[in-house]
Amino acid sequence: MTVNKTVLVIGATGNVGPPALSRLVEAGAPVRALLIKDDPNADRVPDGVEVFHGDLAEPDSLDDALDGVDAVFLMWPFFTLPVSTAPEVLAKIEQHARRVVFVSSVGVHIGLERRDNNCHAHLEELLEKTTLEWTFLRTTGFMANALGFAGQIRAGGTVHFPYGAAARTSVHEGDLAAVAVRALLEDGHAGQKYLVTGPEVVSQKEQVHIIGEVLGRSLTWQDVLAQDARDQMVASGWPPAYADGALDYFAQLTKEPEVGSSVVEEVTGEPARTFREWAVENAARFR
Ligand SMILES: NC(=O)c1ccc[n+]([C@@H]2O[C@H](COP(=O)([O-])OP(=O)(O)OC[C@H]3O[C@@H](n4cnc5c(N)ncnc54)[C@H](OP(=O)(O)O)[C@@H]3O)[C@@H](O)[C@H]2O)c1
């Protein structure tokens, strides 16, 4: 891997940013993290990373962070930020960097996301119009999404959510970060639209059973009405259209399991981690 590339990580305090930063530091790359001012999660940024302040909502605020950068790890916080500033943000990146690795979604890969719905497909389309060397990581659900069940697991033995049989190939967010780092530092990934998945099909209900086995507790799954879950998701901050999209997709996955890929192993040389491995690493968060 070429380690003399300076990389800026956007979304540095999220699920994927911190493991990506750690791997970039390990690789010896000069690495920067973009944080909004007074970010309450700043302690998630590992040592050895240069912190810059900036906000995707204010493209001019990105100039300092981008000055002298070769490659950018880009995710868009669709839940909390409209895409109206995305064209200006991409223009800024284009002024400074040559390469972008963008966290996209399986929804684009399988044609579920329309290009005009202001989500991952829209960002992909904008990136395709730039002169940047882009790589899209069309990822399945993160294993970290199971943390959404942590409150119910800590409080009792039953998880209430719709579509327990939804069969997913969820990906370890550290594996997604590892693919991203390869694409940021190595040549040969430009123009790729990688479907990034975990190594196996595990239903939502099976995920909860695995967490129970790791904790040494008996956990059960109780399917509830999608409408009830939707109300709770929206109350907890999900934009209604995204809650509907996710629940419709889960319904579809009860009939037709997600299809996995071997991208993690092909790109990183390491096997993709299983959900059980993720549960062991994160057991403390369910206790
Ligand atoms: N979860 C899934 O299953 C899944 C599946 C497919 C695709 N994706 C995509 O993956 C991406 C999510 O990645 P993630 O889970 O690592 O992120 P995340 O945990 O949702 O975190 C969002 C990150 O963006 C930062 N951020 C929020 N608003 C910002 C702004 N205005 N300017 C600059 N930074 C800002 C947040 O900072 P603070 O919160 O610290 O302020 C945080 O670091 C999203 O684009 C999502 O659509 C997710």
The ligand as a MOL file (V3000), in Angstrom:
LIG
                    3D

  0  0  0     0  0            999 V3000
M  V30 BEGIN CTAB
M  V30 COUNTS 48 52 0 0 0
M  V30 BEGIN ATOM
M  V30 1 N -26.0410 1.3940 8.9770 0
M  V30 2 C -26.2170 0.6860 7.8990 0
M  V30 3 O -26.6600 -0.4560 7.9520 0
M  V30 4 C -25.8510 1.2670 6.5690 0
M  V30 5 C -26.0430 0.4830 5.4200 0
M  V30 6 C -25.6970 1.0250 4.1800 0
M  V30 7 C -25.1660 2.3080 4.1090 0
M  V30 8 N -24.9910 3.0320 5.2520 0 CHG=1
M  V30 9 C -24.4490 4.3870 5.1340 0
M  V30 10 O -23.2920 4.4940 5.9240 0
M  V30 11 C -23.1900 5.8290 6.3820 0
M  V30 12 C -23.2100 5.8050 7.9060 0
M  V30 13 O -21.9240 5.6000 8.3090 0
M  V30 14 P -21.7030 5.5260 9.8680 0
M  V30 15 O -22.6740 4.5240 10.4520 0
M  V30 16 O -20.2550 5.3580 10.0960 0 CHG=-1
M  V30 17 O -22.1230 6.9630 10.3160 0
M  V30 18 P -22.9160 7.3790 11.5980 0
M  V30 19 O -22.5460 6.4350 12.7220 0
M  V30 20 O -24.3360 7.6180 11.2500 0
M  V30 21 O -22.2240 8.7570 11.9200 0
M  V30 22 C -22.3850 9.8950 11.1210 0
M  V30 23 C -21.0700 10.6630 11.1120 0
M  V30 24 O -21.2240 11.8760 10.3710 0
M  V30 25 C -20.8590 12.9610 11.2210 0
M  V30 26 N -21.6570 14.1250 10.8360 0
M  V30 27 C -22.9860 14.3270 11.0640 0
M  V30 28 N -23.3610 15.5140 10.5470 0
M  V30 29 C -22.2510 16.0700 10.0070 0
M  V30 30 C -22.0060 17.3010 9.3470 0
M  V30 31 N -22.9720 18.1900 9.1240 0
M  V30 32 N -20.7410 17.5720 8.9230 0
M  V30 33 C -19.7300 16.6760 9.1370 0
M  V30 34 N -19.9090 15.4870 9.7620 0
M  V30 35 C -21.1560 15.1990 10.1900 0
M  V30 36 C -21.1850 12.4660 12.6150 0
M  V30 37 O -20.5500 13.2510 13.6020 0
M  V30 38 P -21.1300 13.3090 15.1180 0
M  V30 39 O -22.3130 12.3860 15.2030 0
M  V30 40 O -20.0120 12.8710 16.0020 0
M  V30 41 O -21.5110 14.7040 15.3040 0
M  V30 42 C -20.6170 11.0590 12.5080 0
M  V30 43 O -19.2240 11.0390 12.5530 0
M  V30 44 C -24.4180 6.5880 5.9730 0
M  V30 45 O -24.1870 7.3230 4.8220 0
M  V30 46 C -25.3800 5.4470 5.7140 0
M  V30 47 O -26.3780 5.8140 4.8500 0
M  V30 48 C -25.3110 2.5370 6.4680 0
M  V30 END ATOM
M  V30 BEGIN BOND
M  V30 1 1 1 2
M  V30 2 2 2 3
M  V30 3 1 2 4
M  V30 4 1 4 5
M  V30 5 2 4 48
M  V30 6 2 5 6
M  V30 7 1 6 7
M  V30 8 2 7 8
M  V30 9 1 8 9
M  V30 10 1 8 48
M  V30 11 1 9 10
M  V30 12 1 9 46
M  V30 13 1 10 11
M  V30 14 1 11 12
M  V30 15 1 11 44
M  V30 16 1 12 13
M  V30 17 1 13 14
M  V30 18 2 14 15
M  V30 19 1 14 16
M  V30 20 1 14 17
M  V30 21 1 17 18
M  V30 22 2 18 19
M  V30 23 1 18 20
M  V30 24 1 18 21
M  V30 25 1 21 22
M  V30 26 1 22 23
M  V30 27 1 23 24
M  V30 28 1 23 42
M  V30 29 1 24 25
M  V30 30 1 25 26
M  V30 31 1 25 36
M  V30 32 1 26 27
M  V30 33 1 26 35
M  V30 34 2 27 28
M  V30 35 1 28 29
M  V30 36 1 29 30
M  V30 37 2 29 35
M  V30 38 1 30 31
M  V30 39 2 30 32
M  V30 40 1 32 33
M  V30 41 2 33 34
M  V30 42 1 34 35
M  V30 43 1 36 37
M  V30 44 1 36 42
M  V30 45 1 37 38
M  V30 46 2 38 39
M  V30 47 1 38 40
M  V30 48 1 38 41
M  V30 49 1 42 43
M  V30 50 1 44 45
M  V30 51 1 44 46
M  V30 52 1 46 47
M  V30 END BOND
M  V30 END CTAB
M  END
